[in-house]
Amino acid sequence: MASLITRFFPLWALLGSLVAFANADWFAHMENLIVPLLAGIMFMMGLTLRRADFRRVAADPRPVMVGVACQFVIMPLLALTLATMLQLSSQLTAGMVLVGSCAGGTASNVITYLARGDVALSISMTLASTLLGVVATPFLCSFYLSQTVAVDTLGLLFSILQIVLLPVLLGFVLNNYCPQQVRHIQPALPVMATLGILLIIAIVVALNADRLLDVGLLTVLAVILHNSLGLLGGYLMGRLMGFNLRQCQTLAIEVGMQNSGLGVALALQFFSATAALPGAIFSVWHNISGSLLASYWSSKRQSLGYLMHEAMMDPGPSDSDHTNPEQKV
């Protein structure tokens, strides 16, 4: 049963989205569960982390720097280029650029975890891009749209502390100081995290059901291309820099998955409901595309032959130098 839940995650995500769309009122009432659900998932990820993971990231910060740079260079530029090529309206263009200028979302950490990627690197990138995004998001929007977008700096930082840093830190401490107790529940963590993210996807779809009905095909195409090219760009940049396969896959997820919820909120506050449409579509689509990648890469890692191939092909530090990905899930 557990393997069916995690292995067919993309299918459940799609079915859950359809059910939530058809029963939007019922799922929308669970909006207040999003923050505690995300915090709980981050806590579960913390339970898989060890000191060696963060020591490894600190010893070689290049992936974090490259990933954050890609996020704030590739994504807004892609957004503007696609909006111009597809001749979207000025409000839809503003929404596209706003999403592209946002930091990485916490959903990327969950997808990295389910993909058996480099969770420590993913969390480090999310924190770094979020802190930088306080300045980068309004600057990029002003640069590309000739308008200034104000960001609730303290509110954003408090949200990240609440949802990401504190739960991960608590899980990390428990895993390192009470390893025997944690080891008993670790096999159940992937299933629990999968169920949590499925519920979050359903709630997000329900909250945006009305807006999704007003979306044109060109807008949907623009968002899908934006996300897909971001995933591809992050992966290829990692390969170009000589990072190992897990790091490249993590960079792909981090670059391609944005904090679209923040993009929707800012669009509604500073632009219009129309400008919020790209963010609403992105919120749904990047979870589906991310879950597809997570399912594919996770299944690959279950093959011993694939792990041996990865160890031989990767020029960077081998996975044997730190926590085994199979032990992390």
C-alpha positions in Angstrom: 0.0 0.0 0.0 2.8 2.4 0.9 4.6 1.8 -2.4 1.4 2.4 -4.3 1.0 5.8 -2.6 4.6 7.0 -3.3 5.1 5.3 -6.7 2.0 6.6 -8.3 2.2 10.1 -6.7 1.7 12.0 -10.0 -1.6 10.0 -10.6 -2.9 10.8 -7.1 -1.9 14.4 -7.6 -3.9 14.7 -10.8 -6.9 12.8 -9.4 -6.8 14.9 -6.2 -6.7 18.1 -8.3 -9.8 17.0 -10.3 -11.7 16.0 -7.1 -10.7 19.3 -5.4 -11.8 21.3 -8.5 -15.2 19.6 -8.5 -15.6 20.1 -4.7 -13.8 23.4 -4.3 -16.0 24.7 -1.5 -15.3 21.7 0.7 -11.5 21.8 0.2 -11.2 25.6 0.4 -12.4 25.4 4.0 -9.2 23.7 4.8 -7.0 26.7 3.8 -5.8 27.1 7.4 -4.2 23.6 7.2 -1.7 24.6 4.5 0.9 26.1 7.0 0.7 23.3 9.6 0.9 20.7 6.8 3.9 22.2 5.2 5.6 22.6 8.6 4.8 19.0 9.4 6.4 17.9 6.1 9.5 20.0 6.8 9.7 18.4 10.2 9.7 15.0 8.6 12.5 16.0 6.3 14.5 17.2 9.2 14.2 13.7 10.7 16.2 12.4 7.7 19.1 14.9 7.9 22.4 14.5 9.7 25.3 16.8 10.5 27.3 15.4 7.6 24.7 16.7 5.1 25.0 20.3 6.1 28.8 20.0 6.5 28.9 18.8 2.9 26.9 21.8 1.7 29.0 24.2 3.7 32.2 22.7 2.4 31.2 23.3 -1.2 28.7 26.2 -1.4 28.9 26.4 -5.2 25.6 24.5 -5.9 23.7 26.9 -3.6 25.2 30.0 -5.2 24.7 28.7 -8.8 21.2 27.6 -8.0 20.1 30.9 -6.5 21.8 32.8 -9.3 19.9 30.7 -11.9 16.6 31.2 -10.0 16.8 35.0 -10.1 18.3 35.2 -13.7 16.7 32.4 -15.6 13.1 32.5 -14.3 12.2 36.2 -14.6 14.0 36.4 -18.0 12.1 33.3 -19.2 8.8 34.8 -18.0 9.2 38.0 -19.9 10.5 36.2 -23.0 7.6 33.7 -23.1 5.0 36.4 -22.3 6.3 38.5 -25.2 6.5 35.6 -27.7 2.9 34.5 -26.8 1.7 38.1 -26.9 0.1 38.0 -23.4 -1.6 41.1 -22.0 0.3 43.5 -19.9 -1.4 42.2 -16.7 -0.6 38.6 -17.5 3.0 39.6 -18.3 3.2 41.3 -15.0 1.9 38.1 -13.3 4.4 35.9 -15.2 7.4 38.1 -14.3 6.2 38.4 -10.7 6.2 34.6 -10.3 9.6 34.3 -12.0 11.0 36.9 -9.6 9.9 35.1 -6.5 12.2 32.9 -4.4 11.9 29.1 -4.4 8.9 27.7 -2.6 8.9 25.2 0.2 7.1 22.7 -2.1 10.5 22.3 -3.8 11.9 20.9 -0.6 9.1 18.3 -0.4 9.6 17.3 -4.1 13.3 17.0 -3.6 12.7 14.8 -0.6 10.3 12.5 -2.5 12.7 12.4 -5.4 15.4 11.2 -3.0 17.5 14.2 -4.0 19.9 16.3 -1.9 17.5 17.6 0.8 20.1 19.6 2.7 21.1 21.4 -0.5 17.4 22.0 -1.4 16.7 23.6 2.0 19.8 25.7 1.9 18.9 27.0 -1.5 15.3 27.8 -0.4 16.6 29.7 2.6 19.2 31.6 0.6 16.8 32.5 -2.2 14.1 33.6 0.2 16.5 35.9 2.1 17.9 37.3 -1.2 14.4 37.5 -2.6 13.3 40.2 -0.1 15.5 42.5 -2.1 15.6 40.7 -5.5 11.9 40.3 -6.0 10.9 44.0 -6.0 14.1 45.0 -7.8 13.5 42.5 -10.6 9.9 43.5 -11.0 10.9 47.1 -11.1 13.6 46.3 -13.6 11.4 44.3 -15.9 8.1 46.0 -15.4 9.2 49.6 -14.5 7.0 49.3 -11.4 8.0 48.9 -7.7 6.5 46.0 -5.8 6.6 46.3 -2.0 7.3 43.1 0.0 6.3 42.5 3.6 9.8 41.7 4.6 9.2 40.8 8.2 6.1 38.8 7.4 7.9 36.8 4.7 10.9 36.1 6.9 8.6 35.1 9.8 6.7 32.7 7.5 9.9 31.1 6.3 11.1 30.7 9.9 7.8 29.2 10.9 7.3 26.8 7.9 10.9 25.9 7.0 13.7 26.6 9.5 12.2 25.7 12.9 10.5 22.4 11.9 13.6 21.3 10.0 15.8 22.3 12.9 13.6 20.4 15.4 13.6 17.2 13.2 17.3 17.5 12.7 18.0 17.8 16.4 15.8 14.8 17.2 17.4 12.7 14.5 20.9 13.5 15.7 20.2 13.2 19.5 17.5 10.5 19.5 18.5 8.3 16.5 17.2 5.1 17.9 13.7 6.4 18.4 13.6 8.2 15.1 14.8 5.1 13.2 11.5 3.3 14.0 9.3 5.9 12.2 11.6 6.7 9.3 10.1 4.0 7.0 6.7 5.7 7.3 7.9 9.2 6.5 7.7 9.1 2.7 4.1 8.0 2.8 3.1 10.6 5.4 4.9 13.4 3.4 3.2 12.2 0.2 -0.3 12.3 1.7 0.5 15.8 3.1 1.6 17.3 -0.2 -1.4 15.7 -1.9 -3.8 17.4 0.5 -1.9 20.7 0.0 -2.3 20.4 -3.8 -6.0 19.8 -3.4 -6.4 22.8 -1.2 -4.5 25.0 -3.6 -6.6 23.9 -6.6 -9.8 24.5 -4.6 -8.7 28.0 -3.6 -7.9 28.9 -7.2 -10.9 27.1 -8.8 -12.7 30.2 -9.9 -9.6 31.8 -11.4 -8.6 28.6 -13.2 -11.9 28.8 -15.1 -11.0 32.2 -16.6 -7.6 31.0 -17.9 -6.8 31.0 -21.6 -4.8 28.3 -23.3 -2.0 30.6 -24.1 -1.6 31.5 -20.4 -1.5 27.8 -19.5 1.0 27.1 -22.2 3.2 30.0 -21.0 3.2 28.7 -17.4 3.9 25.1 -18.5 6.9 26.3 -20.7 8.1 28.6 -17.9 8.2 25.7 -15.4 9.6 23.2 -17.8 12.4 25.4 -19.1 13.3 26.4 -15.6 13.6 22.7 -14.6 15.7 22.0 -17.7 17.9 25.1 -17.2 18.6 24.3 -13.6 19.6 20.7 -14.5 21.8 21.7 -17.4 23.5 24.4 -15.5 24.4 21.9 -12.7 25.8 19.5 -15.3 27.8 22.4 -16.9 29.3 23.2 -13.5 30.3 19.6 -13.0 28.0 18.9 -10.0 27.0 15.3 -9.3 23.6 13.9 -10.5 21.7 14.3 -7.2 22.9 18.0 -7.0 21.8 18.6 -10.7 18.4 17.1 -10.0 18.0 19.2 -6.9 19.0 22.3 -8.8 16.4 21.5 -11.5 13.7 21.3 -8.9 14.8 24.4 -7.0 15.1 26.6 -10.1 11.8 25.4 -11.7 9.6 25.5 -8.6 8.8 29.0 -7.4 7.0 30.5 -4.4 3.9 31.0 -6.6 1.7 31.5 -3.6 3.7 34.7 -2.8 3.4 35.7 -6.5 -0.4 35.4 -6.3 -0.7 37.4 -3.1 1.6 40.2 -4.5 -0.3 40.2 -7.8 -3.6 40.7 -6.1 -2.2 43.4 -3.9 -0.3 45.4 -6.4 -1.7 44.6 -9.8 -5.0 42.8 -10.5 -6.9 39.5 -10.4 -5.8 38.9 -14.0 -2.2 39.2 -13.0 -2.7 36.6 -10.3 -3.7 34.0 -12.9 -0.2 32.9 -13.9 0.7 32.3 -10.2 -2.5 30.4 -9.6 -1.8 28.1 -12.6 1.8 27.8 -11.5 0.8 26.7 -8.0 -1.1 23.7 -9.5 1.2 22.8 -12.4 4.6 22.9 -10.7 3.4 20.4 -8.1 2.2 18.1 -10.8 5.3 18.4 -12.9 7.5 18.2 -9.8 5.7 15.1 -8.6 6.2 13.4 -12.0 10.0 14.1 -11.8 10.0 13.0 -8.1 8.3 9.7 -9.0 10.7 9.1 -12.0 13.9 9.9 -10.2 12.9 8.0 -7.0 12.0 4.9 -9.0 15.4 5.1 -10.7 17.2 5.3 -7.4 15.5 2.0 -6.4 17.6 0.3 -9.0 21.0 -0.8 -7.9 22.3 -0.6 -11.4 21.3 3.1 -11.6 23.1 3.9 -8.3 26.2 2.2 -9.6 26.0 4.1 -12.8 25.6 7.4 -10.9 28.6 6.6 -8.7 30.8 6.0 -11.8 29.6 8.9 -13.9 29.5 11.7 -11.2 32.7 13.7 -11.0 31.8 15.2 -7.6 31.8 13.6 -4.2 30.1 10.2 -4.2 26.9 9.5 -2.3 28.9 7.0 -0.2 30.7 10.0 1.4 27.5 11.1 3.1 24.0 9.8 4.0 22.8 7.2 1.6 19.7 8.4 -0.2 18.1 5.1 0.3 18.5 5.6 4.1 17.0 9.1 3.9 13.6 7.8 2.8 
